[in-house]
Each structure stands twice: as structure tokens, then as C-alpha cells.
Amino acid sequence: MLTTKRVLIATICGVVFGVICMLLASSDPEITPLIKWSILVSRALLGFTIGISAIRLNWWLHGTVLGLITSIPMAIPVCDRLNIAIATIVMGIIYGFLTELITTVVFKAKAAGRA
């Protein structure tokens, strides 16, 4: 069953990691305000997706897989700059793992269908 606690914690983690990611990306002068907002929203969406997902995987694999999947659309527009595209995907995996760690292990907000 979907719990409000899990969705809120995961979404808040996503927003926090989105702000961190946006601040890290701000060092590049080519990053426009629109791209910054896109980064923030996509990381918040990662947290929300983790919060509502009922995929039956171990918590660490769940966060890693969803981090990978939700980061691919962000990496496609910058595929001409391979280092940024790879960093986007790697950081998505890390943020997904950390979101799931904080949500499931620290706050003990288990996903639906998991004991």
C-alpha cells in the first residue's frame, strides 16, 4: 500500500538533491535558468517516482534503477557533450540510491509490497 510518509520523504529528498545538482551545474556558464529549473524538477520527479513505485526490488537496487531510468531523458539533450551526459546519469543513480537509502533505511518508510 502506498503511504503518504514514503511519498513525502522521497519527494523532499528529490527536491533537496535537485537543489544540490542545480548548484553544482551552475558553475557551467552555458547552463540557462530554464535548464536549472529542469534539473530541479527532474530530480524532484525522481524522488516522487521512488515514493510511489511498487516495483519489487531490494531498496538499493530500486533506487539505483529508478535513478538510471529517470536520468536518461536529462542526458539526451546534452549527448553532444559526453562527459556531461555520463555525469548526469551517474549522479541520477547516486541520487536515486541516496533517496531510497534515506526513505527506506533511515525513515523506515517501506515501499508497497515489501516487508
Secondary structure as GFF3:
##gff-version 3
##sequence-region A 1 115
A	DSSP	alpha_helix	4	25	.	.	.	ID=ss1
A	DSSP	alpha_helix	33	52	.	.	.	ID=ss2
A	DSSP	alpha_helix	59	75	.	.	.	ID=ss3
A	DSSP	three_ten_helix	76	78	.	.	.	ID=ss4
A	DSSP	alpha_helix	82	100	.	.	.	ID=ss5
A	DSSP	pi_helix	101	106	.	.	.	ID=ss6
###
